């Protein structure tokens, strides 16, 4: 009887559970956002801080945010850090900005964006708030062991320093949106949006990095890179969209000559309309720049209407570097005539698109001028929503209203090499303290994969 009674109770419980749920419902257990230390009250407006900024709160900042060495600031999903004065965000300790796709974090002045094609570059530099430097940016000291930023918008930074907030920066210079410099530290930037800067947007002097699935937009006024990686930087840069960078989308350089050589695996990125606001064009690029004793593996990148395509400078570590499977598209003769940068040592690869032999004459030598008229506007990558051909490429530097995912008949699909390289994977995989995922190379060129993986913006 006791066994029968237990079975009756079990069946009744099952029937009750079934009655309280639809037949197509699934059971899931939500994971609460990470809580570190004490809660940061909504009244916080600046000063030394540690603990957790709480989900959904808005913090209005009127003085420098300072994370002391040994402390951690954790920002939960849906937080808005409203920058209401020209302030610094100084990180001596650890920063965790853990937004989600459903609830991203905003670190912004809240300035209204003016995303439209200005009549000229000069007009954009004067009128577009993206290039005015509304605050200083996030500056990390050499004591910062861990920087993790996921699903976070960082906007409108780059003001000129009155005093340098940490070592390595200089008063009188424009600030970087994000500055990192710990050779033993971890820098993870993924699924985030970096919008508007005066000089370099993200500058990494030293550190183990994972930079994946981000959108860099309107970075640099009349100078600066979207992502500038110097000596001591090692890691992976993949599935990012670089739109309208002043100079290069990615610079890989061993400048600084620390004990650790700059070594970056740069793959499956998309570069559009980069390189046109640089005031000193000579010797500068537009998409990917490898120089000054740095080494890299560079594959599966899509380069569209950038002033200079793949640029490998003679000073780079060409012995240990590899590259290939680069897809080029250009709507002017000046663009197609610099798919392979003139005056440098970029070596055309048979895996590149268009096939180099289809427009480079027999006997072509690295760095020589050539006539690319036969590939002008050839191979439209067929983005889902972006106008190509586009003869205003110098003025189109924004993503609003466009989609850079690939159309179903895009010639970019299947042109990548999924086994081209193995990610360095120097950042640990962790939901809160490292990379959500380190994505391997894809079969399609660029940041957006036809199977839905890659960049999610």
C-alpha positions as MATLAB code, in Angstrom:
seq = 'XXXXXXXXXXXXXXXXXXXXXXXXXXXXXXXXXXXXXXXXXXXXXXXXXXXXXXXXXXXXXXXXXXXXXXXXXXXXXXXXXXXXXXXXXXXXXXXXXXXXXXXXXXXXXXXXXXXXXXXXXXXXXXXXXXXXXXXXXXXXXXXXXXXXXXXXXXXXXXXXXXXXXXXXXXXXXXXXXXXXXXXXXXXXXXXXXXXXXXXXXXXXXXXXXXXXXXXXXXXXXXXXXXXXXXXXXXXXXXXXXXXXXXXXXXXXXXXXXXXXXXXXXXXXXXXXXXXXXXXXXXXXXXXXXXXXXXXXXXXXXXXXXXXXXXXXXXXXXXXXXXXXXXXXXXXXXXXXXXXXXXXXXXXXXXXXXXXXXXXXXXXXXXXXXXXXXXXXXXXXXXXXXXXXXXXXXXXXXXXXXXXXXXXXXXXXXXXXXXXXXXXXXXXXXXXXXXXXXXXXXXXXXXXXXXXXXXXXX';
ca = [
       0.000    0.000    0.000;
       2.826    2.402    0.837;
       4.394    1.886   -2.618;
       1.042    2.448   -4.349;
       0.510    5.624   -2.328;
       3.912    6.971   -3.403;
       3.127    6.231   -7.044;
      -0.231    8.035   -6.741;
       1.492   11.118   -5.356;
       4.091   11.061   -8.132;
       1.435   10.764  -10.857;
      -0.638   13.560   -9.320;
       2.406   15.823   -9.240;
       3.168   15.047  -12.866;
      -0.437   15.775  -13.919;
      -0.398   19.055  -11.990;
       2.868   20.083  -13.679;
       1.475   19.180  -17.110;
      -1.711   21.167  -16.492;
       0.288   24.261  -15.622;
       2.345   24.348  -18.801;
       1.662   24.419  -22.516;
       2.653   21.353  -24.461;
       5.314   23.244  -26.432;
       6.877   25.053  -23.473;
      10.443   24.303  -22.441;
      11.804   24.478  -18.942;
      14.811   26.742  -18.420;
      16.628   28.049  -15.417;
      17.775   31.651  -15.803;
      21.251   32.569  -14.676;
      21.296   35.729  -12.559;
      23.791   38.418  -13.568;
      27.162   38.306  -11.865;
      27.307   40.109   -8.520;
      30.752   41.202   -7.318;
      31.086   42.773   -3.891;
      28.687   45.463   -2.769;
      26.078   47.129   -4.952;
      26.946   50.541   -6.375;
      24.098   52.862   -5.423;
      22.204   54.776   -8.093;
      23.507   58.027   -6.606;
      27.101   57.216   -7.600;
      28.409   60.002   -9.858;
      32.168   59.388   -9.823;
      35.177   58.742   -7.612;
      36.744   55.514   -6.352;
      34.397   52.593   -6.883;
      34.264   48.820   -6.554;
      31.444   46.321   -6.545;
      28.541   46.015   -8.963;
      26.539   48.506  -10.984;
      23.083   46.959  -10.950;
      21.134   45.772  -13.976;
      18.889   48.381  -15.558;
      20.217   51.317  -13.535;
      21.401   54.622  -15.011;
      24.476   56.165  -13.384;
      25.038   59.830  -14.246;
      28.766   60.567  -14.084;
      30.097   64.060  -13.361;
      33.641   63.267  -12.149;
      36.277   60.636  -12.905;
      35.350   56.980  -12.411;
      38.290   55.293  -10.663;
      38.650   51.544  -10.091;
      41.479   51.143   -7.510;
      44.200   48.520   -7.929;
      43.067   45.206   -6.471;
      39.376   46.124   -6.772;
      36.777   45.153   -9.358;
      33.982   47.101  -11.003;
      31.332   44.811  -12.455;
      28.653   46.314  -14.703;
      25.518   44.222  -15.105;
      23.333   43.975  -18.233;
      21.203   46.969  -19.153;
      23.238   49.537  -17.227;
      23.659   53.010  -18.728;
      26.752   54.911  -17.648;
      25.718   58.417  -18.694;
      28.794   60.616  -19.092;
      27.593   64.110  -18.160;
      30.981   65.880  -18.000;
      34.414   65.657  -19.597;
      35.723   62.872  -17.358;
      38.079   59.891  -17.317;
      37.227   56.253  -16.688;
      40.444   55.093  -14.976;
      40.992   51.374  -14.345;
      43.817   50.384  -12.004;
      42.025   47.158  -11.037;
      39.604   44.896  -12.954;
      36.741   45.966  -15.215;
      33.912   43.582  -16.144;
      31.290   45.093  -18.454;
      28.958   42.150  -18.989;
      26.085   43.155  -21.209;
      23.968   40.676  -23.131;
      22.451   40.705  -26.592;
      19.030   41.349  -25.063;
      20.310   43.910  -22.529;
      23.458   45.703  -23.722;
      25.379   48.200  -21.623;
      25.850   51.837  -22.699;
      28.826   54.023  -21.767;
      27.967   57.230  -23.562;
      27.321   60.942  -23.442;
      23.953   60.235  -25.010;
      24.745   62.620  -27.850;
      22.445   62.341  -30.859;
      24.150   60.612  -33.766;
      24.253   62.292  -37.158;
      24.572   59.302  -39.450;
      24.364   60.619  -42.984;
      26.798   61.207  -45.862;
      28.178   64.714  -45.297;
      29.004   66.745  -48.379;
      32.730   66.377  -47.687;
      35.205   65.011  -45.169;
      35.924   68.564  -43.977;
      32.221   69.085  -43.288;
      32.030   65.835  -41.324;
      35.047   66.742  -39.195;
      33.454   70.058  -38.315;
      29.867   69.000  -37.745;
      29.774   65.334  -36.751;
      29.748   64.906  -32.938;
      31.487   61.538  -33.404;
      34.764   63.413  -33.923;
      34.485   66.064  -31.176;
      35.630   64.114  -28.097;
      32.856   64.470  -25.545;
      34.844   62.745  -22.760;
      38.236   61.088  -22.302;
      37.600   57.353  -22.520;
      38.637   54.242  -20.563;
      42.309   54.241  -19.562;
      43.783   51.113  -17.972;
      46.921   51.196  -15.847;
      49.669   48.563  -15.961;
      48.066   47.140  -12.794;
      44.826   46.178  -14.594;
      44.934   42.354  -14.727;
      41.610   41.793  -16.453;
      39.462   43.793  -18.863;
      36.316   42.051  -20.112;
      33.751   43.911  -22.200;
      30.770   42.134  -23.767;
      27.722   43.563  -25.550;
      28.648   47.120  -24.592;
      28.332   50.424  -26.473;
      31.212   52.885  -25.934;
      30.662   56.227  -27.643;
      31.859   59.807  -28.290;
      35.228   59.686  -26.496;
      38.617   61.143  -27.404;
      38.924   64.516  -25.638;
      42.409   66.023  -25.292;
      44.022   65.220  -21.945;
      44.709   68.093  -19.580;
      46.663   65.700  -17.368;
      47.555   62.085  -18.147;
      45.350   59.697  -16.101;
      47.789   56.745  -16.165;
      51.372   56.084  -17.196;
      51.912   55.721  -20.934;
      49.551   58.566  -21.833;
      50.517   62.194  -22.401;
      48.868   65.495  -21.499;
      47.956   67.537  -24.551;
      47.189   64.477  -26.698;
      43.788   63.188  -27.697;
      42.698   60.278  -25.539;
      41.893   56.798  -26.783;
      38.441   55.343  -26.278;
      40.018   52.275  -24.648;
      43.685   51.990  -23.653;
      45.199   48.748  -22.304;
      48.824   48.074  -21.292;
      49.493   45.050  -19.081;
      51.828   42.421  -20.646;
      50.527   39.765  -18.244;
      46.925   40.926  -18.407;
      43.848   39.679  -20.243;
      41.916   41.933  -22.633;
      38.624   40.601  -23.979;
      36.428   42.804  -26.197;
      33.561   41.032  -27.884;
      30.132   41.668  -29.396;
      30.459   45.382  -28.615;
      30.044   48.683  -30.466;
      32.830   51.288  -30.568;
      31.517   54.544  -32.025;
      33.185   57.913  -32.589;
      36.710   58.911  -31.536;
      39.276   61.624  -32.180;
      42.375   59.398  -32.415;
      42.769   55.612  -32.066;
      39.641   53.953  -30.748;
      41.288   50.944  -29.062;
      45.019   51.075  -28.329;
      46.701   47.998  -26.877;
      50.325   48.385  -25.867;
      50.697   44.972  -24.248;
      48.424   42.105  -23.260;
      46.821   38.818  -24.244;
      43.817   39.742  -26.339;
      40.598   38.421  -27.820;
      38.792   40.973  -30.014;
      35.817   39.301  -31.679;
      32.479   40.139  -33.294;
      32.604   43.895  -32.606;
      31.570   46.879  -34.717;
      34.043   49.771  -34.999;
      32.407   52.833  -36.517;
      33.559   56.415  -37.257;
      36.838   55.938  -35.396;
      39.452   58.688  -35.678;
      38.829   62.236  -36.851;
      41.703   63.053  -39.220;
      44.037   60.418  -37.805;
      43.944   57.179  -35.859;
      43.165   53.492  -36.229;
      40.137   51.564  -35.055;
      42.330   48.928  -33.405;
      46.008   49.742  -32.858;
      48.065   46.837  -31.505;
      51.640   47.438  -30.428;
      54.602   45.491  -29.047;
      53.698   42.936  -26.384;
      50.228   42.321  -27.843;
      49.343   38.710  -28.617;
      46.032   37.174  -29.602;
      43.118   36.967  -32.002;
      41.154   39.599  -33.935;
      38.219   38.107  -35.823;
      34.675   38.643  -37.079;
      34.797   42.416  -36.546;
      33.197   45.035  -38.789;
      35.377   48.114  -39.356;
      33.341   50.914  -40.921;
      34.745   54.319  -41.870;
      38.022   54.220  -39.928;
      40.142   57.357  -40.354;
      43.228   55.300  -41.187;
      43.519   51.532  -40.766;
      40.877   49.297  -39.335;
      43.636   47.116  -37.822;
      47.251   48.105  -37.294;
      49.641   45.349  -36.194;
      52.972   46.864  -35.183;
      55.857   45.967  -32.903;
      56.497   49.630  -32.132;
      57.643   49.923  -28.532;
      60.022   46.974  -28.801;
      59.103   45.258  -25.546;
      60.398   41.780  -24.757;
      57.287   40.192  -26.340;
      56.844   40.452  -30.109;
      53.487   41.674  -31.351;
      51.791   38.564  -32.764;
      48.191   38.691  -33.986;
      45.932   36.303  -35.855;
      43.654   38.568  -37.879;
      40.920   36.718  -39.737;
      37.355   36.923  -41.018;
      36.991   40.670  -40.581;
      35.068   43.064  -42.842;
      36.537   46.488  -43.688;
      34.355   49.061  -45.470;
      35.227   52.628  -46.579;
      38.321   52.965  -44.379;
      41.321   55.259  -44.756;
      39.906   58.536  -46.081;
      40.052   60.961  -43.150;
      43.794   60.480  -42.599;
      45.315   63.938  -43.172;
      48.750   62.585  -44.166;
      47.959   59.882  -46.699;
      51.482   59.008  -47.734;
      52.584   55.763  -46.101;
      49.256   55.188  -44.362;
      46.675   52.531  -45.057;
      42.988   51.832  -44.955;
      42.224   48.291  -43.878;
      44.973   46.046  -42.426;
      48.508   47.309  -41.795;
      51.371   44.978  -40.756;
      54.627   46.751  -39.928;
      57.654   47.343  -37.649;
      58.829   43.801  -36.840;
      55.348   42.534  -35.944;
      54.182   39.152  -37.166;
      50.697   38.004  -38.045;
      48.533   35.442  -39.757;
      45.958   37.278  -41.892;
      43.254   35.296  -43.709;
      39.642   35.421  -44.895;
      39.242   39.195  -44.694;
      36.780   41.172  -46.849;
      37.983   44.635  -47.909;
      35.483   46.941  -49.635;
      36.259   50.420  -51.007;
      39.130   51.011  -48.601;
      41.791   53.496  -49.669;
      44.497   50.833  -49.328;
      43.928   47.105  -49.237;
      46.232   44.685  -47.454;
      49.422   46.567  -46.519;
      52.545   44.648  -45.519;
      55.460   46.991  -44.888;
      59.050   45.917  -45.475;
      59.825   46.435  -41.784;
      57.330   43.701  -40.761;
      58.416   40.198  -39.790;
      57.690   38.847  -43.259;
      59.596   35.624  -42.575;
      57.185   34.465  -39.886;
      53.983   36.071  -41.208;
      51.410   34.450  -43.487;
      48.381   35.801  -45.313;
      45.909   34.873  -47.995;
      42.248   34.442  -48.965;
      41.677   38.195  -49.059;
      38.601   39.434  -50.936;
      38.922   42.901  -52.510;
      36.220   45.106  -54.013;
      36.591   48.673  -55.303;
      34.472   51.279  -57.105;
      37.235   53.628  -58.231;
      40.515   53.215  -60.038;
      42.441   54.626  -57.076;
      40.978   51.902  -54.853;
      41.593   48.928  -57.143;
      45.096   50.234  -57.903;
      45.932   49.885  -54.209;
      44.444   46.478  -53.403;
      48.121   45.606  -52.897;
      49.721   48.701  -51.412;
      52.066   50.469  -53.784;
      55.549   50.960  -52.337;
      55.260   48.086  -49.868;
      55.943   44.350  -49.967;
      52.461   42.813  -49.943;
      52.702   39.632  -52.004;
      49.613   38.722  -54.056;
      48.298   35.277  -53.185;
      46.642   32.858  -55.599;
      43.823   32.443  -53.035;
      42.933   36.151  -53.213;
      39.807   37.421  -54.995;
      39.901   38.714  -57.720;
      42.608   36.314  -58.867;
      45.766   38.461  -59.035;
      46.815   37.050  -62.403;
      43.588   38.397  -63.914;
      44.772   41.988  -63.613;
      48.450   42.040  -62.612;
      50.764   41.846  -65.590;
      53.379   39.140  -65.958;
      56.515   40.116  -64.104;
      54.678   42.196  -61.507;
      56.903   42.882  -58.493;
      55.827   43.607  -54.933;
      55.061   47.276  -54.385;
      54.978   48.222  -58.051;
      52.216   50.371  -59.498;
      49.712   48.532  -61.683;
      46.484   49.111  -63.599;
      43.481   47.437  -61.983;
      40.831   48.861  -64.326;
      39.760   45.373  -65.410;
      38.525   44.587  -61.874;
      36.782   47.912  -61.257;
      33.445   47.178  -59.489;
      33.961   43.467  -60.135;
      32.783   40.959  -57.519;
      30.123   42.910  -55.626;
      29.988   41.068  -52.263;
      26.208   41.527  -52.228;
      25.616   42.719  -48.692;
      21.993   42.307  -47.673;
      21.491   46.067  -47.395;
      24.299   48.419  -48.425;
      24.568   50.292  -51.735;
      27.214   48.982  -54.131;
      28.548   50.294  -56.405;
      29.002   53.319  -54.145;
      30.884   56.333  -55.466;
      30.459   58.274  -52.191;
      32.537   55.778  -50.243;
      34.594   58.559  -48.616;
      31.465   59.963  -46.958;
      29.783   56.684  -45.972;
      31.273   55.917  -42.561;
      28.280   54.634  -40.576;
      26.288   51.408  -40.251;
      22.870   52.792  -39.303;
      20.178   51.482  -41.636;
      22.479   48.995  -43.350;
      23.147   45.278  -43.099;
      26.550   43.815  -43.936;
      25.403   40.238  -43.747;
      25.813   38.309  -46.983;
      23.039   37.846  -49.509;
      22.238   34.271  -50.460;
      24.039   34.567  -53.811;
      27.070   36.483  -52.528;
      30.313   35.500  -54.293;
      32.025   35.853  -50.907;
      30.405   32.646  -49.686;
      32.771   29.685  -49.700;
      35.845   31.721  -50.647;
      37.422   31.536  -47.188;
      39.732   28.885  -45.819;
      38.323   27.389  -42.626;
      41.628   25.652  -41.901;
      43.853   28.633  -42.680;
      45.032   29.036  -39.098;
      44.469   28.012  -35.513;
      43.479   30.826  -33.163;
      46.134   31.686  -30.594;
      43.371   31.442  -27.953;
      45.406   33.097  -25.194;
      42.311   34.395  -23.371;
      40.509   31.812  -21.221;
      36.937   30.907  -22.164;
      34.605   32.052  -19.397;
      31.125   33.532  -19.195;
      32.308   36.322  -16.888;
      36.102   36.323  -16.692;
      37.184   35.723  -20.272;
      35.944   35.047  -23.790;
      32.427   33.765  -24.308;
      33.755   31.927  -27.354;
      36.874   32.000  -29.503;
      35.474   31.383  -32.964;
      37.684   29.545  -35.458;
      38.065   30.719  -39.089;
      34.960   30.474  -41.273;
      34.368   29.185  -44.783;
      33.087   32.568  -46.003;
      35.106   35.750  -46.336;
      34.511   38.508  -43.819;
      32.798   38.929  -40.470;
      29.367   37.557  -41.371;
      28.952   33.886  -42.136;
      26.141   32.499  -44.272;
      25.388   29.901  -41.591;
      24.541   32.644  -39.067;
      27.780   32.540  -37.094;
      30.299   35.353  -36.829;
      29.325   38.967  -36.137;
      25.844   39.217  -34.624;
      25.247   42.962  -35.140;
];
